[in-house]
Amino acid sequence: MNQQKPIIGISMGDPAGIGPEICIKALSEAHVYEGCQPIVVGDAQVLAQAANLLHSDIKINAVQSVKAALFQLGTVDVLDLKNVKMSELKFGEVSAMAGNAAFEAVHKVIDLALAKELDATVTAPINKESIHKAGHKFSGHTEIYAHFSKTAKFAMLLVDDNLRVIHATTHVSLRRACDLCKKERVLEVISLLNDACVQFGIAKPRIAVAGLNPHAGENGLFGDEEINEIIPAINEANALGFTVEGPVPPDTMFVKAVQGKYDGCVAMYHDQGHIPFKLEGFKWDNEKQTMKSVKGVNITLGLPIIRTSVDHGTAFEIAGRGIASADAMLVAIEYAIIIAKHRKAP
């Protein structure tokens, strides 16, 4: 194996969704192998089915260890978990079998990365309902990674070109999110975002912090969370040497970020960050009634291992049709390579 290229483990995702398909499409690209040594973790039969669906002549190399992988263009190495009953698998359907297969693939890449057999991990989409049907009560990838890596402080970062958005809160109710936006948490995610930007090659990141309330609270007229929690966090961050502005009304903050004014943005809750991010990175084809391009990467910060992911779901409505975009998977792999190389650098 070429030790200069990082070994990237890619969890297959829900076998009833588009995950296997975008894995095959991404690993058909020569530039992926120029930058890394990729191996998919999942069920080899499902990957073979995806290759047939795409009329691809790519070969599936089922292995039982990372060391047995070939890492050659034209062949997709699959650490075969043999956990899908093909006779029961139906595209676009929620099932405990599919949910368990997806969960086991994620758990395996985490274990391999913790054991340092992988330099980074990339995740294809899972279906939360299927995961729950299988008895795994996690709200998403981020929480699975945090649990098995024993990480208490972590955050979700979304990346697409100039737009880099970290979240103070994610998979909680809006009412609960308001309660969780405390000074300590806001300061924590500012620090995580700053460190991530440095890893991306930005020497002195410019960070904007969104307000929680309309107009960033309007000096207390529309809420006091900015005064009591967010502004004190910003002040302390600047005192620590970071370059932080805010609280900025989010309806203008993201516009400025897309144009390059900020290197990173702090969103207070899930949809505050996800809506502008997906508006920028997702392109809808109204004539075909499907997404023609889906960009954007989800990176979990604060973990002892590297995890990047596509920032879209299983797309059950188009699974099995061979039309899913692999754009986000390719960018997720690219970011996994960038971070892995940064961590290896002296």
NORTA-V72459 format. One record per residue. N is the residue number from 1. RES is the residue in three letters. SS is DSSP state (H for helix, E for strand, C for the rest). D_LAST is the distance of its C-alpha to the last C-alpha in whole Angstrom. Layout:
N:RES:SS:D_LAST + N:RES:SS:D_LAST
//
This chain:
1:MET:C:21 + 2:ASN:C:18 + 3:GLN:C:15 + 4:GLN:C:13 + 5:LYS:C:15 + 6:PRO:E:15 + 7:ILE:E:18 + 8:ILE:E:20 + 9:GLY:E:23 + 10:ILE:E:26 + 11:SER:E:29 + 12:MET:C:32 + 13:GLY:C:34 + 14:ASP:C:37 + 15:PRO:C:39 + 16:ALA:C:42 + 17:GLY:C:40 + 18:ILE:C:38 + 19:GLY:H:35 + 20:PRO:H:36 + 21:GLU:H:37 + 22:ILE:H:34 + 23:CYS:H:32 + 24:ILE:H:34 + 25:LYS:H:34 + 26:ALA:H:30 + 27:LEU:C:29 + 28:SER:C:32 + 29:GLU:C:30 + 30:ALA:H:28 + 31:HIS:H:25 + 32:VAL:H:24 + 33:TYR:H:24 + 34:GLU:H:22 + 35:GLY:H:19 + 36:CYS:E:19 + 37:GLN:E:21 + 38:PRO:E:23 + 39:ILE:E:26 + 40:VAL:E:28 + 41:VAL:E:30 + 42:GLY:E:33 + 43:ASP:C:37 + 44:ALA:H:37 + 45:GLN:H:41 + 46:VAL:H:40 + 47:LEU:H:37 + 48:ALA:H:40 + 49:GLN:H:42 + 50:ALA:H:40 + 51:ALA:H:40 + 52:ASN:H:43 + 53:LEU:H:44 + 54:LEU:C:42 + 55:HIS:C:44 + 56:SER:C:40 + 57:ASP:C:40 + 58:ILE:C:37 + 59:LYS:E:37 + 60:ILE:E:36 + 61:ASN:E:34 + 62:ALA:E:35 + 63:VAL:E:32 + 64:GLN:C:32 + 65:SER:C:28 + 66:VAL:H:25 + 67:LYS:H:25 + 68:ALA:H:29 + 69:ALA:C:27 + 70:LEU:C:28 + 71:PHE:C:26 + 72:GLN:C:28 + 73:LEU:C:29 + 74:GLY:C:33 + 75:THR:E:32 + 76:VAL:E:31 + 77:ASP:E:30 + 78:VAL:E:31 + 79:LEU:E:31 + 80:ASP:E:34 + 81:LEU:C:35 + 82:LYS:C:39 + 83:ASN:C:40 + 84:VAL:C:42 + 85:LYS:C:46 + 86:MET:C:46 + 87:SER:C:50 + 88:GLU:C:49 + 89:LEU:C:46 + 90:LYS:C:48 + 91:PHE:C:46 + 92:GLY:C:46 + 93:GLU:C:47 + 94:VAL:C:46 + 95:SER:C:46 + 96:ALA:H:45 + 97:MET:H:44 + 98:ALA:H:42 + 99:GLY:H:40 + 100:ASN:H:39 + 101:ALA:H:38 + 102:ALA:H:35 + 103:PHE:H:35 + 104:GLU:H:34 + 105:ALA:H:31 + 106:VAL:H:29 + 107:HIS:H:30 + 108:LYS:H:28 + 109:VAL:H:25 + 110:ILE:H:24 + 111:ASP:H:25 + 112:LEU:H:23 + 113:ALA:H:20 + 114:LEU:H:20 + 115:ALA:C:21 + 116:LYS:C:18 + 117:GLU:C:20 + 118:LEU:C:19 + 119:ASP:C:15 + 120:ALA:E:18 + 121:THR:E:21 + 122:VAL:E:24 + 123:THR:E:27 + 124:ALA:C:31 + 125:PRO:C:33 + 126:ILE:C:35 + 127:ASN:C:39 + 128:LYS:H:39 + 129:GLU:H:43 + 130:SER:H:42 + 131:ILE:H:40 + 132:HIS:H:42 + 133:LYS:H:45 + 134:ALA:C:43 + 135:GLY:C:43 + 136:HIS:C:39 + 137:LYS:C:39 + 138:PHE:C:36 + 139:SER:C:36 + 140:GLY:C:33 + 141:HIS:H:30 + 142:THR:H:28 + 143:GLU:H:31 + 144:ILE:H:30 + 145:TYR:H:26 + 146:ALA:H:27 + 147:HIS:H:29 + 148:PHE:H:28 + 149:SER:C:24 + 150:LYS:C:26 + 151:THR:C:25 + 152:ALA:C:27 + 153:LYS:C:25 + 154:PHE:C:25 + 155:ALA:E:26 + 156:MET:E:26 + 157:LEU:E:25 + 158:LEU:E:27 + 159:VAL:E:25 + 160:ASP:E:27 + 161:ASP:C:27 + 162:ASN:C:27 + 163:LEU:E:28 + 164:ARG:E:26 + 165:VAL:E:28 + 166:ILE:E:27 + 167:HIS:E:30 + 168:ALA:C:31 + 169:THR:C:33 + 170:THR:C:34 + 171:HIS:C:36 + 172:VAL:C:39 + 173:SER:C:42 + 174:LEU:H:42 + 175:ARG:H:44 + 176:ARG:H:42 + 177:ALA:H:39 + 178:CYS:H:41 + 179:ASP:H:41 + 180:LEU:H:37 + 181:CYS:C:36 + 182:LYS:C:36 + 183:LYS:H:34 + 184:GLU:H:31 + 185:ARG:H:30 + 186:VAL:H:30 + 187:LEU:H:28 + 188:GLU:H:26 + 189:VAL:H:25 + 190:ILE:H:25 + 191:SER:H:22 + 192:LEU:H:21 + 193:LEU:H:21 + 194:ASN:H:20 + 195:ASP:H:16 + 196:ALA:H:17 + 197:CYS:H:18 + 198:VAL:H:15 + 199:GLN:H:13 + 200:PHE:C:16 + 201:GLY:C:15 + 202:ILE:C:17 + 203:ALA:C:16 + 204:LYS:C:20 + 205:PRO:C:21 + 206:ARG:E:25 + 207:ILE:E:26 + 208:ALA:E:30 + 209:VAL:E:32 + 210:ALA:E:35 + 211:GLY:C:38 + 212:LEU:C:39 + 213:ASN:C:43 + 214:PRO:H:45 + 215:HIS:H:44 + 216:ALA:H:41 + 217:GLY:H:44 + 218:GLU:C:46 + 219:ASN:C:46 + 220:GLY:C:47 + 221:LEU:C:50 + 222:PHE:C:48 + 223:GLY:C:47 + 224:ASP:C:45 + 225:GLU:H:41 + 226:GLU:H:40 + 227:ILE:H:41 + 228:ASN:H:41 + 229:GLU:H:37 + 230:ILE:H:36 + 231:ILE:H:36 + 232:PRO:H:35 + 233:ALA:H:32 + 234:ILE:H:31 + 235:ASN:H:32 + 236:GLU:H:30 + 237:ALA:H:27 + 238:ASN:H:28 + 239:ALA:H:28 + 240:LEU:C:25 + 241:GLY:C:23 + 242:PHE:C:23 + 243:THR:E:26 + 244:VAL:E:28 + 245:GLU:E:32 + 246:GLY:E:34 + 247:PRO:E:36 + 248:VAL:E:37 + 249:PRO:C:40 + 250:PRO:H:38 + 251:ASP:H:41 + 252:THR:H:39 + 253:MET:H:35 + 254:PHE:H:35 + 255:VAL:H:36 + 256:LYS:H:35 + 257:ALA:H:31 + 258:VAL:H:32 + 259:GLN:C:33 + 260:GLY:C:30 + 261:LYS:C:31 + 262:TYR:C:28 + 263:ASP:C:25 + 264:GLY:E:25 + 265:CYS:E:28 + 266:VAL:E:29 + 267:ALA:E:32 + 268:MET:C:35 + 269:TYR:C:36 + 270:HIS:H:36 + 271:ASP:H:38 + 272:GLN:H:37 + 273:GLY:H:34 + 274:HIS:H:35 + 275:ILE:H:38 + 276:PRO:H:36 + 277:PHE:H:33 + 278:LYS:H:36 + 279:LEU:H:38 + 280:GLU:H:35 + 281:GLY:H:34 + 282:PHE:E:37 + 283:LYS:E:40 + 284:TRP:E:43 + 285:ASP:E:45 + 286:ASN:C:49 + 287:GLU:C:51 + 288:LYS:C:49 + 289:GLN:C:49 + 290:THR:E:45 + 291:MET:E:41 + 292:LYS:E:41 + 293:SER:E:37 + 294:VAL:E:35 + 295:LYS:C:31 + 296:GLY:C:29 + 297:VAL:E:26 + 298:ASN:E:26 + 299:ILE:E:23 + 300:THR:E:23 + 301:LEU:E:21 + 302:GLY:C:20 + 303:LEU:C:20 + 304:PRO:C:18 + 305:ILE:C:18 + 306:ILE:C:17 + 307:ARG:E:21 + 308:THR:E:22 + 309:SER:E:26 + 310:VAL:E:29 + 311:ASP:C:31 + 312:HIS:C:34 + 313:GLY:C:37 + 314:THR:C:38 + 315:ALA:C:41 + 316:PHE:H:43 + 317:GLU:H:46 + 318:ILE:H:45 + 319:ALA:C:43 + 320:GLY:C:44 + 321:ARG:C:45 + 322:GLY:C:43 + 323:ILE:C:42 + 324:ALA:C:39 + 325:SER:C:36 + 326:ALA:C:33 + 327:ASP:H:31 + 328:ALA:H:29 + 329:MET:H:28 + 330:LEU:H:27 + 331:VAL:H:25 + 332:ALA:H:24 + 333:ILE:H:22 + 334:GLU:H:20 + 335:TYR:H:19 + 336:ALA:H:18 + 337:ILE:H:16 + 338:ILE:H:14 + 339:ILE:H:13 + 340:ALA:H:12 + 341:LYS:H:10 + 342:HIS:H:9 + 343:ARG:H:8 + 344:LYS:H:6 + 345:ALA:C:4 + 346:PRO:C:0
//
